[in-house]
Amino acid sequence: EDMAAHVGASRTPQEVMEHYVSMYIHGNLGKACIPDTIPNRVTDHTCPSGGPLSPSLTTPLPPLDISVAEQQQLGYMPLRDDYEIEYDQDAETLISGLSVNYDDDDVEIELKRAHVDMYVRKLKERQRRKNIARDYNLVPAFLGKDKKDKEKAPKRKITKEEKELRLKLRPLYQFMSCKEFEDFFENMHKERILRAKIRELQRYRRNGITKMEESAEYEAARHKREKRKENKNIASSKRGKEDGKEGEFAAIENLPGFELLSDREKVLCSSLNLSPARYVTVKTIIIKDHLQKRQGIPSKSRLPSYLDKVLKKRILNFLTESGWISRDAS
């Protein structure tokens, strides 16, 4: 603007600037005076992209918002964002005794560089752990402050299966930020809901339902059907309890041969804890031997090994009382 005023009203500031750039920078004068590459450029090692002097290694995080008593409990120094006991507390011993001497040979220099590199890696690990603790609010969780925040902003109720899944996914915390992990977990929850919805729609299609308004009628009819079935089961269980047979024969009623027994035989097998098939086998052998003895034929059959003296005596008494064999034979 000053140059345009000096030239006069014939030139605007924009025209003056374009003339200077075209003549003195891109023109012959500029090509002769300005080199293509400017020498003596210094490489900047303090960039945040992970250099050895990166500010991300030394820049402290904002101080934690905790009381003085809580700071003392944690050993936390807010002005330095440090703790009295850090991760790998003895890491500084790697470089605390190092000194650079003019008479060091190449091996000693490389060894000292290796120690510095090890120390820098430990500093990175310290900072990484601090970042994870800050991102996931581990300090408020340790102090019990997160419970108050949960009460203020209630979220959806997490099921037991989701809690177990979150524990299994805990190793992923170090690779994801808190928000990324919460989004990932919520997306998994949405996926389960969508899969359940897809299965429900497939079930509707198998039952010939193609419209959502039909599904409401189907669900109402299914609910009534299940209610009737439930009431029927309750009524049958009550009736069985009244008869006094459900609990009595529950142990043997599903075993083979149960339908062949009379009520008194069912009571006997239940009291002896003997399966119906074994009882029928023993009963057949005893009655067959009794008939052969009455005809004067010697008996050669042997009772099974699982029949001890007590069981044999109980069964013989039962068969005698029922009239299957005579008292002399028993």
Buried (B, 14 or more C-beta within 10 A) or exposed (E): EEEBEEEEEEBEEEEBBEBEEEEEEEEEEBEEEEEEEEEEEEEEEEEEEEBEEBEEBEEEEEEBEBEEEBBEEBEBEBEEBBBEEBBEEEBEEBEEEEEEEEEEEEEEEEEBEEBEEEBBEBBBEBBEBBBBBBBBEBBBEEBEBBEEEEEEEEEEEEEEEBEEBEEEBEEEBEEBEEEEBEEEBEEBBEEEEEEEEEEEEEEBEEEEBEEEEEBEEBEEEEEEEEEEEEEEEEEEEEEBEEEEBBEBBEEBBEEEBBEEBEEEBBBBBBEBEBBBBBBBBBBEBBBEBBEBBEEEEEEEEEBEEEBEEEBEEBBBEBBBEEEBBEEEBB
